[in-house]
Amino acid sequence: MVELKSEELVHFGKKAVDTVMRKGADEAEAFLSGILNTSVNIERGQITKNMRKIGQGLGIRAVYKKAVGFSYTNILDDNSVIKTAAQAFQSAKASKADKDWPGFPTPKKYGATKGTYDKRLATISSNELVNIASNMLKEATSHDKRVFAAFGTAETQLAYRVVVNSCGLEAFDKGTSIGCSLGTVARQANEVTPICMEFNAERVYKIDSSWVGKEAAKQAVSALKAKKIDSGDFTVIFGQMALLELLYYTFINSVKADQVQREQSALKGKIGQKVASDLITIYDDGLMANGLQTWKFDDEGIPRRKTPILEKGVLQHYLYDCYTAKKDKIESTGNALRGGQNPYKSTPIIQATNFTINPGNKSPDSLIEEVDNGVLVYGFQGAHSSNPSTGEFSVVATPAWKIERGKIAYPIKAAMLVGTIFDVLNNVSALGNNIRKIEQIVTPWVCAENIRVVGK
């Protein structure tokens, strides 16, 4: 990807908007995105691939008599932009009017972001990524001869976003990120553990690949000699990856305004009501310093902001884009997102940014020491099959460990957790101080009581 200057990108956006308006549209919007991803992969204990993926382009929304058309191109030159704009207008003319169409937003002042762009990552060499990947492998395999590195990656990303519309909005932002991850197993006699994974991701060049390698290896070794447990209600400590998988498919969906307005959320009509433990305070912060999902504006050009979701267990707010905000006669919370490796190919949906659970004051060791009979869960399988309307889940806990009298007793196999996310949140009894960023989630360990575990 040639890193085009912001002036050039805005030029293409304005040309797209001007072309659509000259065709007779009532409104127009151009969204441009570009991603340069450089990665080094690990497969079966070896560094196998060194890849560069490039994706950039322009998506155009045209509005004609409240009907919306969309078209996109991955070629950024004047001719292609004009052609794509014409296609978007024709699509609008052929579409059905939407009486709830809110119109595109007008310009607003954007807040400042911190720690989201590092020029070193914009020019990082593949050799540096090879060194990061090699270091992870070395640390993992030297920890214990029973450890095998199944897969992993070291990667960087340079990205930009541009929004231009016919209401005078022009916005540009760019960012970087770097991450490394390693999935390991441990082998002993005829036993092979589940995949145990660790990672580190940041927006600036500040990751610890040695720690990732060591921790992935430690997890794998500690997962050997797994046993089944009897079914029952246990105290459960949820690790960050487990929380990501569980919250993404249940609670986060329940606070999206479109789900609420379609009556597909258990939290409809519950603003101001208690829906979780007093210990739980959650906010969505699109401007979080060093946040993995931090940008100045969302993918409609609305300023990102900090939105309270739960305050001491009481529901405060839903997440909105422009469309759903107009329906409820409020302002958008800046949560419109176009996802995937090529965001310009899609229209916006509502999504969380840096969805944060406020930490407590207990260390991970302290949390474990206070549990007499419980389970520590690092990850889940099957969370995608959870019911977003009710918050119900039935997931396989892996890797997971039994806690007895304040100590890790042994690893667990073939255990499932069942219940609803609201049961979990209402039964939270303690929070860790080990807050971490994982994709859209920023959270510490969370300890909850009376969670149903189905064992042998």
N, C-alpha and C positions, 0 to 999 in steps of 0.2 A: 504494500500500500504506500503510495506516495503521500506523505503527510501534507495535504493541501492547507493553505493558509485559511484562516477563518473568513477573510474577505472573499476568497474564491468560493467557498462553500455557501456563504450567504448569497453570493451572486446567483448561484444555481437555484437556490431556494426562491429568491425573488423572481427569477425568470419563470419558474414553474407557476408561481402564484399569479404573476402578471398574465401569463398565457391563458390560464384557466379563467381569469376574470374577463379578459377580452373576448373569450368565447361566449360569454353571457352568464357565467355562474354568479350566484349570490355571495358565495364565500369560497375561500380556498386556503389550503394549508400544505406546506411542504416540510417533510421530515427527512433529514439526512443523517446517516450513521456510517461509521467506518470502524472496523476492528482489524488489528494486526496481532495475531496470536503466534508466538514462537514457543515451541515445546520440545522437550526431550522425554521420551517414554521408556519405561522399564517393563519388560515382559519376561517372566520366568527367570528372574535373577540376573538379567542382562540388559544393558542399555541398547535398545534396538532401533529407535526411530528418532530422527531430528526433523521436525516439521515446522513450516511456516504457513499459516492459513490467513488469507486476506479476504475481507468482505467489506465492500462499501457500496453505497447506492442511495437512491432517493425514492421515497414514497409520497404520493400526492393524494390528498382528499379534496374532492370538489363537491360543492353543495348547490343544488338547483331545486328551488321550490321545496326545500326541506328534505329532498332526497339526496343521499350521500353516495358518491362513486369513489372508487379507489383504484390506483394503478401504481406500479413501481418499475424501476429500472436499476441495473447495476452499472450502467455506463454514464459517467458524468461528463457530458459535453452538451453544448447548446442544442444541437439537433435532437439528441436523445431526450433531453429534458422537455423540449417543446412537444415532441411526439407523445411522450408519456402523459404530459398535462392534458393534451387533447383526448387521450384515451380515458383519463379520469373523468373529464367532463361528459363524454359520451356515456360512460357508465352511470353517472348521476342522472342523466336524462332518461335512462332506461330503468332506473330503480324506483321503488315505491317510496312515497313521502313518509317521513317519520315525524308525527305531530309533536313528539317530545324533543326534537333536535334542539340543543341549547345554544348553538352558535359557538364560534371559536373565541378563545379568551383574548382580552386586550392586554397590552404591555403592563407589567408590574415590576417592581424592584426585586432583584434577587439577593438572597443572603450570601455571605461569604462561605467558602468551603476551605477546609484545612487538611493537609496531608493526603491529597487525592491525586497528585501528579508528581512524578519523580523523573526528571530528564534522563537520569542514568538508566531507567527501565525502557525509555524510548529508544535507546541505542545499545541495549545489552547484547552481547555476543552469544552465539550458541555454545561456545566453549565454556562460558560461565555457567550456563544451565547444565552442561555435562558435568561440571565440577560439583554442582549442587546435588544432582542425581547420584553421582558416584559416592559422595559423602554419605548420603542416606543409606545406600547399599552397604557401604563399609561398616557403618555404625550398627546396622541391623544384624548383619551376618557375623560380626565379631562378638556380638553380645552373647550368642549361644549357637552352637553348631546345629541345633535342631530347628533353627529358624530358616525359613525360605521366603524370599521376596517374590510374591506372585505378580504384582503389578505396581506401577507407580508413575509419577510424572513430576517434572519441574517445568514451569511455564510462566511466561509473562504476556501481558496484554496492553496494547495501546489502543485507546478508543476515543472517538469524538461523537458528539451529538449536536444537531442544528435543528431549530424549529423556526419557520417563517410563516406568517399567515397574513390574510388580507385585512386584519384588524390592526396592523401596524406592529405586530410582535416580531422581533428578531432576536434570537438567542443562540449562543454558542458556548460549548463547554467541552473539555477534554480531560481524560484521566488515564492513569496507569494502574497496573496491579501485578503482583508476583505471588506464586504459590508453589508449594511442593507437597506431595502426598505419597504414602507408601502403604500398600496392602500386603500383609504377611500371613503365613500359616506356620505352625510348629508341627513337626512330625516326630513321633516316638513309637517304636514297635509298629503296630497296625493302626495306630490312631493318627488322625489328621484333624487339627482344630478348624473351627470356622475362620473365615477371613477376619483379621484384626487390622484396623486401619487407623492411621494417624495423619495429621496434616498441619500446615501452617500457611496462612494467606494474609497478605497485606497490600496496601495501595502504594507503599514506598519500599525501597530496597532494604528490608529489615526482616528477614526470616531466619529461622534456626533449623537448618536441615539435619544437624546432628541430633537434636532433640527428637525430631520426627522419626528418624531411623531407630533410635534407642527405644522410644515409647512404643512404636509399632512392634518391635521385637519383644519387649517386656509383656505386652498384652498377649501375644501369641503363646509365649511360654506359660503364662499364668492361666491360659485356657486349656492346658493339657489335663488329662484325667478328669474329664467332665462327668457329672452324675445327674441323674434325673431327680426331681424333687416332687413331693406330694403337692397336690392342689391345695390352695388356701388363700387367705387374705394376708398380704404381707406389707411391711413398710418397703417402699421402692425408692431408690435413688436413681434419678434419670440423668445420664450424662448428656453433654451438649448435642452429640450427633443423634441420640435417641429423641431428644426434644425437637430438633429440627424436623425429623421425619414425622413425628406425631403432630406437632403444631401446624406444619404446612398443610396437611390434609384435613385438619379438623378446625381448630380454633381460628386460624388466620382466615380461612374461608368464611367463617361465621361472622366476622367483623367487616367483610367487604360489602359495601352498600348495595351492589347489584344483587348479591345473594339475599340480602335483607328485603329489598324491594320485590323480589320474586317470591318471597315467603319461603325461602329455602335455607333459612338460618334459624337456629334455636334461640338466637339473641334478638330476634325482631321484637321491638317494643319494650326492650329492657334497659334503655338508657336511664341511668340513675339508680338502677337496681343492683343489689349485691349478687355477683355470679361466680365469685372465687374467694379464696382465703384472704384475710386481712393482710397477709404477708405479700400478696401478689400486686405489684405495680408494673404495668406494661405501657410502653409508649413506642410509637413508630417515628424514627428520627431520620428524615431524608437528608439532613445537613450534618449528621454526626461526624466529628473529626475522625479522620482515618477510616471511616465506615466503608465496608466493601461495596455497599450499594448507594453511596453518597454521590449526588450530582446537584448542581445549582437549581435545576428545574426538572420537572417530569417530562414525559414524552408528548405532552400537549403544550409545553411552555409555561406551565403553572409553577410558581416558586415552590421548591421543596420546603418542608417545615417539620417541626416536632409536634406530633399529634398524640395527646393522651388517650390510651385505650382503656386501661383499668387503673384505678387509683384506690389502693388498699382493698382490692376485690370488687369495687363498684365500677360498672360499665360507664365509660365517659363519652365514647365517640366511635363512629364507624370510619372506614377508609373510603374516600370518594375520588372519582374523576369528575370531569366537567358535566358529563351526561347525567350521572346519578345525583350530583350536587344540585343541579337545577330542579330535578324532581322534588327534592326535599327543601328547596328554597334556601340553600346555604352555599358557602364557598367550597370549592374543591380543596381537598387536603393535599393535593399534589402527588397522588398515587397512581397516575396513569403510566403504564409501562408497555413498551413493545419488546417482546422477548426474543430469545433465540440468538444464534450466531450472526444473523442478519436482520436486525430489528426493523430496518426500512421496509421489509417485505410484509409487515403486519400492521394492523390498526391497534390502537391502545386497548388494554384491559386493566382492571384494577389489580394492583399487587403491592404487597408490603415492601418497605425499603430496609431499614435497619430496625427490625422488630425486637425490642429490647425488654428483657425482664430485669428489673433492678436487683442487684446482688444482695446477699446477706453478709454476715460477718463470720461465718464458720468456714474453716479450712476443709478440704475434702477428707482429710484424716479425722477431723472432729465429727463430721457428718456420719462417717462409718462407725466411729466409736460409740455414738449415741443410739445405734440401731441394735436391738437385741435379736430380732428375727426378721431378716429382710433380704432384698435382692438389689444388686447394683447392675444397671443395664447401660451398656455403651451404645447399642444399636438395635434397630428393628428391621425385620423383613415383613413385607405385606402392608405397610402403612398406606400405600396408594389405594388400597381397597376399603379404607375407612369411609364412613358416611359423613360427608361435610354438612348435611342438613341437620343431623342429630348429634354429631360429635362422637358417634359410636366407633369403636375400633376393636379389632382382634388381630394381634400382631405377634410374630415370633421374636422373642428376645435373644439377640445374638450379636456380639458376645455378652455373656451375663455371668454374675458370680453370686453365690449364696453368702449372706452375712449372718454370722452367729456370734452373739455376745460381744459385739463391737469389733469383730475382726472378719476379714475375708476368709471363708472356710474352704470353699472349693468352687470350680466353675460349674455352670449349669448347662444342660443340653435339653433340647426338645420342650422348652417351656413357652407358654403363650401368656400375654397380658390381654385381658378383655375388660371393657368398661366404656366409659365416655370421657372425653377430655374435661368435661365439667366436673365429673367426680374427682379427677386428678387435681384440678385447680382448687376445688373446694377443700380438699384434704391435704393441701401442702402444709407441712409442719416445720420446715426449715429450708434455708437457702444458703448455698455456698458463696464464698468470696472469689471463686475462680472463674470470673467472667471471661468468655471467649466469643470471637466472631466466627460464624459458619454460614456462608452464603447470606441469607436474609435474616438470620437469627443472631442475636447477641444475648448470651445467657450464662448464668452459672449452673452448677449442679442444682437440681431441685429434688427435695425429699417429700414424698407424699405417703399418707397412711392408708391402710385398708384397701389396697389395690389387689384385684383378683388375679392370681397367677394359676394357670392350668398346667399341671405337670403330668406325672405318670398316672 
